[in-house]
Amino acid sequence: MQQFVTMNDVSLSFGKEKVLQNIDMSVQEGEIFGLLGPSGAGKTTLVKIIAGILEADNGKVFVQNKQVPSLKLLRSIGYMAQADALYHELSARENLDFFATLYGMRKKKRKKAISHVAEIVNLTKHLDKEVRHFSGGMKRRLSLAAALMHTPKLLILDEPTVGIDPLLRQTIWEEFYKLKEQGVTIIVTTHVMDEAEKCDRLALLRNSSVIACDTPEEIKSAQNVSTIEEAFLAYGGEA
């Protein structure tokens, strides 16, 4: 597999607070790569740097051998933030149509894509409802649909299944696997241990640093434990 995302000695501070320290990692093309860690570990900051939303103080990030931030890469990246960037006075369909136009999608293709992504996140029956009437979980699902609209080569998802019921969460992960089979590279942040197990490879973040990076099985095997949670505690010196 080729390296799709490369992070070289990436560091970032907000004032005196070190948010990321000397991150050296790569994400391979067509894999589901997980970032696991508690709140404040630096997961969101790191994916924002990869997406080109934030710029590191030190180090470099490359996506497909192009250094980020890069305007040329925008159409290749789908990004779903923790906070929903939706227009609440518009319907779900109008939101998706708007995001599609930003990516230059033609009307016929937009219509087909809206139907497809709405089906993935189980919002087909709610497409013409104004987003202000949506529950928190429905907004998360719509945000995920928006990130999928333009079939990006790199999909960056910041805690995508928070507030989503377990059955739909399983359906969404099945879609992630389908996208992976189509060659899409997926980076997903989570603090849910069973989701971490679903990733091809996993980076454990703690106190702004990567404390382990490997397949879930190798991470558990290295600490001779049976769960990712136990491995995380062991790597952190708590077990």
Sequence and secondary structure as in RCSB ss.txt:
>XXXX:A:sequence
MQQFVTMNDVSLSFGKEKVLQNIDMSVQEGEIFGLLGPSGAGKTTLVKIIAGILEADNGKVFVQNKQVPSLKLLR
SIGYMAQADALYHELSARENLDFFATLYGMRKKKRKKAISHVAEIVNLTKHLDKEVRHFSGGMKRRLSLAAALMH
TPKLLILDEPTVGIDPLLRQTIWEEFYKLKEQGVTIIVTTHVMDEAEKCDRLALLRNSSVIACDTPEEIKSAQNV
STIEEAFLAYGGEA
>XXXX:A:secstr
  EEEEEEEEEEEETTEEEEEEEEEEEETT EEEEE  TTSSHHHHHHHHHTSS  SEEEEEETTEESS GGGGG
GEEEE SS    TTSBHHHHHHHHHHHTT  HHHHHHHHHHHHHHTT GGGTTSBGGG  HHHHHHHHHHHHHTT
  SEEEEESTTTT  HHHHHHHHHHHHHHHHTT EEEEEE  HHHHHTSSEEEEEETTEEEEEE HHHHHHHTT 
SSHHHHHHHHTT  
